[in-house]
Amino acid sequence: MKTDIIIVGGGVIGSSIAYNLLLDGYEGEITVFEKDRIYEYSSTPRSAGGIRQLFTTDINIKISRFSLQVYKTFPQDMAIKGELAEIDFKQRGYLFLAQQGMLDQLRKQNKLQQQHGVPSELLGSNELLQVIPELNIKDLDGGLYCAEDGYLDPYSVMQGYAKKAKQLGANYIYEPVKSILKNESGIKGVKLDSGLTCEAPIVINCAGPWAPELSEMLGNPIPIVPLKRQIIQFDIAKPLTYDLPLTVDPTGVYFRHEGHSLISGFSEKVKPGIDFTWKRSFFLEQLWPILGHRVKNFELAKIATGWAGMYSHNTIDQNAVIGEHPKLRGYYLACGFSGHGMQQAPAVGRGLAELIQKGRYETIDLSPLRFERFAEKNFVLEGAVV
Ligand SMILES: Cc1cc2nc3c(=O)[nH]c(=O)nc-3n(C[C@H](O)[C@H](O)[C@H](O)COP(=O)(O)OP(=O)(O)OC[C@H]3O[C@@H](n4cnc5c(N)ncnc54)[C@H](O)[C@@H]3O)c2cc1C
């Protein structure tokens, strides 16, 4: 087989790139290899779907601000034959709660966000009650809130991109890539599990938590590991009469509505590795005591279900790695999103489409996320990783 661009991994990132390339009028053939036809274990459908502009670095604020605008009109823009690509984007806000000593930091973040046009607000503890009247504010000094942010259905976004990319001509092949191939002049293509090879001068590694394994086999290791993250869905005896913003407690435990239920998670310390087991004890021991303390209505809670998904975790600065590998021509990376890939997918798709077709970024300069930053020690030190 021969093609022009190979995308390994048809999750939200790979599909956004395929779509954006074709939207820009790319005339070559794009082949997306996806090993999991129903996306059972992909990170995207297991995500909490939080969309926020409340970041602390210029690059992440720019990326998420661009992406949020895309999500606002996604259903219409990605409609196929008049059928809207609904993504259930609920702009119900995103809220970081602050304890004593944290407000100064949030004040600085707020200033930077506002310089980028983000309508974030620093709230005092009493003002928090206007957002969540049932909040226990006894140990809180305030919070950072952005009403424009919210959450969406990650699976629908991914399918929206994939369906539109297919409609524009992308070729999705549901087969695992066994290895990526190179020769002395650069990328050569991929070898499939079936033994067949597919040649192309460009291969984009969008394999999420499996990206480091493929890169390691290629002889180009990347500082990324898969890390398990659990989410628990629960019901409460006394439902709230309004929808919550995605709220992050000072401990790092986050919660939001999911229909009439709620979901909650927390970045616990775990060893790197692929592991999809989830435990009720995670809720009972790590989440519930904090949830019950923070919102009275959460004291009477019942687990509905749970799941575990994988962060593609960048061990150096917890941010994505995007762009062509400096030591391997034609090898592009779009991985290591470390828990914020949903809110970056539209901008990353746009940026990589420009880089590949025009040789430069036009909409947003994504070069701060280049692989070379590790050797240069030009890290992107993001202070708001959930
Ligand atoms: C519990 C959890 C909560 C999260 N919450 C948020 C959030 O609130 N907000 C946010 O922005 N982000 C969040 N994220 C992160 C976000 O989900 C990811 O950054 C994003 O989905 C990454 O998309 P992806 O396409 O890179 O990865 P994936 O969705 O994993 O896609 C990669 C694809 O590559 C395929 N693949 C892998 N290896 C091969 C191979 N060898 N051959 C062929 N195909 C292959 C896989 O099957 C997979 O479908 C969360 C993640 C988790 C796990």
Ligand as a Chemical Component Dictionary entry (heavy atoms), coordinates in Angstrom:
data_LIG
# 
_chem_comp.id                   LIG 
_chem_comp.type                 NON-POLYMER 
_chem_comp.pdbx_formal_charge   0 
_chem_comp.three_letter_code    LIG 
# 
loop_
_chem_comp_atom.comp_id 
_chem_comp_atom.atom_id 
_chem_comp_atom.alt_atom_id 
_chem_comp_atom.type_symbol 
_chem_comp_atom.charge 
_chem_comp_atom.model_Cartn_x 
_chem_comp_atom.model_Cartn_y 
_chem_comp_atom.model_Cartn_z 
_chem_comp_atom.pdbx_ordinal 
LIG C1  C1  C 0 -10.172 10.113 32.830 1  
LIG C2  C2  C 0 -9.787  11.185 31.841 2  
LIG C3  C3  C 0 -10.300 12.460 31.986 3  
LIG C4  C4  C 0 -9.955  13.460 31.074 4  
LIG N1  N1  N 0 -10.519 14.681 31.195 5  
LIG C5  C5  C 0 -10.247 15.648 30.286 6  
LIG C6  C6  C 0 -10.887 16.913 30.349 7  
LIG O1  O1  O 0 -11.698 17.173 31.237 8  
LIG N2  N2  N 0 -10.576 17.830 29.403 9  
LIG C7  C7  C 0 -9.663  17.589 28.417 10 
LIG O2  O2  O 0 -9.400  18.471 27.609 11 
LIG N3  N3  N 0 -9.066  16.384 28.328 12 
LIG C8  C8  C 0 -9.322  15.417 29.231 13 
LIG N4  N4  N 0 -8.710  14.202 29.151 14 
LIG C9  C9  C 0 -7.668  14.002 28.143 15 
LIG C10 C10 C 0 -8.255  13.745 26.792 16 
LIG O3  O3  O 0 -9.240  12.762 26.870 17 
LIG C11 C11 C 0 -7.116  13.271 25.879 18 
LIG O4  O4  O 0 -6.047  14.204 25.927 19 
LIG C12 C12 C 0 -7.567  13.141 24.449 20 
LIG O5  O5  O 0 -8.725  12.348 24.372 21 
LIG C13 C13 C 0 -6.450  12.557 23.642 22 
LIG O6  O6  O 0 -6.924  12.182 22.384 23 
LIG P1  P1  P 0 -6.036  11.281 21.444 24 
LIG O7  O7  O 0 -6.709  11.214 20.136 25 
LIG O8  O8  O 0 -4.620  11.747 21.528 26 
LIG O9  O9  O 0 -6.013  9.869  22.197 27 
LIG P2  P2  P 0 -7.032  8.616  22.063 28 
LIG O10 O10 O 0 -8.436  9.035  22.190 29 
LIG O11 O11 O 0 -6.530  7.576  23.011 30 
LIG O12 O12 O 0 -6.779  8.169  20.598 31 
LIG C14 C14 C 0 -5.608  7.474  20.232 32 
LIG C15 C15 C 0 -6.050  6.349  19.340 33 
LIG O13 O13 O 0 -4.926  5.666  18.849 34 
LIG C16 C16 C 0 -5.297  4.319  18.658 35 
LIG N5  N5  N 0 -4.071  3.550  18.577 36 
LIG C17 C17 C 0 -3.117  3.404  19.536 37 
LIG N6  N6  N 0 -2.115  2.629  19.090 38 
LIG C18 C18 C 0 -2.421  2.274  17.829 39 
LIG C19 C19 C 0 -1.796  1.460  16.865 40 
LIG N7  N7  N 0 -0.633  0.889  17.124 41 
LIG N8  N8  N 0 -2.401  1.302  15.680 42 
LIG C20 C20 C 0 -3.579  1.902  15.396 43 
LIG N9  N9  N 0 -4.250  2.674  16.296 44 
LIG C21 C21 C 0 -3.667  2.860  17.489 45 
LIG C22 C22 C 0 -6.121  4.021  19.901 46 
LIG O14 O14 O 0 -6.950  2.907  19.726 47 
LIG C23 C23 C 0 -6.881  5.312  20.085 48 
LIG O15 O15 O 0 -8.166  5.267  19.518 49 
LIG C24 C24 C 0 -9.043  13.170 30.022 50 
LIG C25 C25 C 0 -8.544  11.891 29.877 51 
LIG C26 C26 C 0 -8.903  10.900 30.764 52 
LIG C27 C27 C 0 -8.352  9.524  30.583 53 
# 
loop_
_chem_comp_bond.comp_id 
_chem_comp_bond.atom_id_1 
_chem_comp_bond.atom_id_2 
_chem_comp_bond.value_order 
_chem_comp_bond.pdbx_ordinal 
LIG C1  C2  SING 1  
LIG C2  C3  SING 2  
LIG C2  C26 DOUB 3  
LIG C3  C4  DOUB 4  
LIG C4  N1  SING 5  
LIG C4  C24 SING 6  
LIG N1  C5  DOUB 7  
LIG C5  C6  SING 8  
LIG C5  C8  SING 9  
LIG C6  O1  DOUB 10 
LIG C6  N2  SING 11 
LIG N2  C7  SING 12 
LIG C7  O2  DOUB 13 
LIG C7  N3  SING 14 
LIG N3  C8  DOUB 15 
LIG C8  N4  SING 16 
LIG N4  C9  SING 17 
LIG N4  C24 SING 18 
LIG C9  C10 SING 19 
LIG C10 O3  SING 20 
LIG C10 C11 SING 21 
LIG C11 O4  SING 22 
LIG C11 C12 SING 23 
LIG C12 O5  SING 24 
LIG C12 C13 SING 25 
LIG C13 O6  SING 26 
LIG O6  P1  SING 27 
LIG P1  O7  DOUB 28 
LIG P1  O8  SING 29 
LIG P1  O9  SING 30 
LIG O9  P2  SING 31 
LIG P2  O10 DOUB 32 
LIG P2  O11 SING 33 
LIG P2  O12 SING 34 
LIG O12 C14 SING 35 
LIG C14 C15 SING 36 
LIG C15 O13 SING 37 
LIG C15 C23 SING 38 
LIG O13 C16 SING 39 
LIG C16 N5  SING 40 
LIG C16 C22 SING 41 
LIG N5  C17 SING 42 
LIG N5  C21 SING 43 
LIG C17 N6  DOUB 44 
LIG N6  C18 SING 45 
LIG C18 C19 SING 46 
LIG C18 C21 DOUB 47 
LIG C19 N7  SING 48 
LIG C19 N8  DOUB 49 
LIG N8  C20 SING 50 
LIG C20 N9  DOUB 51 
LIG N9  C21 SING 52 
LIG C22 O14 SING 53 
LIG C22 C23 SING 54 
LIG C23 O15 SING 55 
LIG C24 C25 DOUB 56 
LIG C25 C26 SING 57 
LIG C26 C27 SING 58 
# 
